[in-house]
Amino acid sequence: MSKLKELRVSRGLTIRALAEKVGISHTQITHIENGKRNLTTKNARIFADFFGVSVDYLLGKSAEEIYTDFVSSLRHDFYQETQHADGAVTQSLADSVAEPVRTKIEILFALEGISSLESLEMILNLAKLRSAHDDFGGGSNEKPV
């Protein structure tokens, strides 16, 4: 079953109802779901926006593939290589990446190297505590958790 059909069925929509909501013919949707027609870029974006998913998800990529591709694209887009006088080459975030985005990207890259589920769960719980503190904490003079 295609992701499009899974999403449509999970929302309780008929092909005709989906067609009316997104402005794509029911015949075209039927052909896409049955694999007789490929999704165009335009239609993939329409369906992804309607269902609130990424185009990658709609095309069948796993969550792990989507995450790996995302982190790789960040590395490609924002990392720079520096060649030093001794011939060594290092990679670092480009100076043009400003806070708070810089820290968020650095966190993603650091998480990439952690394979222990226990460690990841501990980090997640710490992030939840931090978020709760920010949402419900006292005045701005309080120290972070």
C-alpha positions as CSV (number, residue, x, y, z in Angstrom):
1,M,0.0,0.0,0.0
2,S,1.3,3.4,-0.9
3,K,2.0,6.0,1.8
4,L,-0.6,8.3,0.1
5,K,-3.3,5.6,0.4
6,E,-2.2,4.9,4.1
7,L,-2.5,8.6,4.9
8,R,-5.9,8.9,3.1
9,V,-7.4,5.8,4.7
10,S,-6.1,6.7,8.2
11,R,-7.9,10.1,7.9
12,G,-11.1,8.3,6.8
13,L,-11.1,10.0,3.4
14,T,-12.4,8.5,0.2
15,I,-10.4,9.1,-3.0
16,R,-13.2,11.5,-4.1
17,A,-13.2,13.4,-0.8
18,L,-9.4,13.8,-1.0
19,A,-9.6,14.9,-4.6
20,E,-12.1,17.6,-3.7
21,K,-9.9,18.8,-0.8
22,V,-6.6,19.0,-2.7
23,G,-7.9,19.9,-6.2
24,I,-6.4,16.9,-7.9
25,S,-8.7,14.6,-9.9
26,H,-9.8,11.3,-8.3
27,T,-8.7,9.4,-11.4
28,Q,-5.1,10.8,-11.0
29,I,-5.1,9.9,-7.3
30,T,-6.3,6.4,-8.1
31,H,-3.5,6.0,-10.6
32,I,-0.9,7.3,-8.1
33,E,-2.1,5.0,-5.3
34,N,-2.1,2.0,-7.7
35,G,1.4,2.8,-9.0
36,K,0.2,3.5,-12.5
37,R,1.4,7.1,-12.3
38,N,4.3,8.7,-10.5
39,L,3.8,11.6,-8.2
40,T,4.8,14.9,-9.7
41,T,6.8,17.3,-7.5
42,K,3.9,19.7,-7.4
43,N,1.4,17.0,-6.4
44,A,3.8,15.5,-3.8
45,R,4.0,18.9,-2.2
46,I,0.3,19.4,-2.2
47,F,-0.3,16.0,-0.6
48,A,2.5,16.5,1.9
49,D,1.2,19.9,3.0
50,F,-2.4,18.5,3.2
51,F,-1.4,15.6,5.4
52,G,1.3,17.5,7.4
53,V,4.1,15.1,6.4
54,S,7.4,15.6,4.5
55,V,7.6,14.7,0.8
56,D,10.3,12.1,1.8
57,Y,7.8,10.4,4.1
58,L,5.2,10.5,1.4
59,L,7.6,8.8,-0.9
60,G,8.2,6.0,1.5
61,K,11.4,6.9,3.3
62,S,11.8,5.6,6.9
63,A,12.2,8.0,9.8
64,E,15.8,7.0,10.1
65,E,16.5,7.7,6.4
66,I,14.8,11.1,6.7
67,Y,16.8,12.0,9.8
68,T,20.1,10.8,8.3
69,D,19.4,12.8,5.1
70,F,18.5,15.9,7.1
71,V,21.6,15.8,9.2
72,S,23.7,15.1,6.1
73,S,22.2,18.1,4.3
74,L,22.9,20.4,7.3
75,R,26.5,19.2,7.3
76,H,26.8,19.9,3.5
77,D,25.0,23.3,3.7
78,F,26.7,24.7,6.9
79,Y,30.0,23.0,7.4
80,Q,33.2,24.4,6.0
81,E,36.6,22.9,5.6
82,T,39.7,24.7,6.6
83,Q,43.2,23.7,5.5
84,H,45.8,24.6,8.0
85,A,49.5,25.5,7.4
86,D,50.6,22.0,8.5
87,G,48.3,20.5,5.8
88,A,45.7,19.3,8.3
89,V,42.0,19.8,7.2
90,T,39.3,20.5,9.8
91,Q,35.6,20.9,9.5
92,S,33.5,23.3,11.5
93,L,30.3,25.2,11.2
94,A,30.6,28.3,9.0
95,D,30.9,31.6,10.8
96,S,27.8,32.8,9.0
97,V,25.6,30.4,11.1
98,A,24.3,32.5,13.9
99,E,22.9,31.6,17.3
100,P,20.6,29.9,18.3
101,V,20.6,27.9,15.1
102,R,24.4,27.3,15.5
103,T,23.9,25.5,18.8
104,K,20.9,23.5,17.6
105,I,23.0,22.2,14.6
106,E,25.9,21.4,16.9
107,I,23.5,19.4,19.1
108,L,22.2,17.4,16.2
109,F,25.8,16.6,15.1
110,A,26.7,15.6,18.7
111,L,23.6,13.3,18.9
112,E,24.6,11.6,15.7
113,G,27.6,10.1,17.5
114,I,25.5,8.6,20.4
115,S,24.3,5.1,19.9
116,S,23.3,4.2,23.5
117,L,19.6,4.2,23.9
118,E,20.0,4.9,27.6
119,S,22.1,8.0,26.9
120,L,19.6,9.3,24.3
121,E,16.7,8.8,26.7
122,M,18.6,10.7,29.4
123,I,19.2,13.6,27.0
124,L,15.5,13.5,26.0
125,N,14.4,13.7,29.6
126,L,16.8,16.6,30.3
127,A,15.4,18.4,27.3
128,K,11.9,17.8,28.6
129,L,12.8,19.2,32.0
130,R,14.4,22.2,30.3
131,S,11.3,22.8,28.2
132,A,9.0,22.5,31.3
133,H,11.3,24.9,33.2
134,D,11.0,27.4,30.3
135,D,7.2,27.0,30.1
136,F,6.4,27.0,33.8
137,G,9.5,28.3,35.5
138,G,9.6,31.5,37.5
139,G,11.2,34.9,36.5
140,S,14.1,35.4,34.2
141,N,16.5,35.6,37.1
142,E,16.3,31.8,37.7
143,K,19.2,29.7,36.8
144,P,18.7,27.0,34.1
145,V,18.0,23.4,35.2
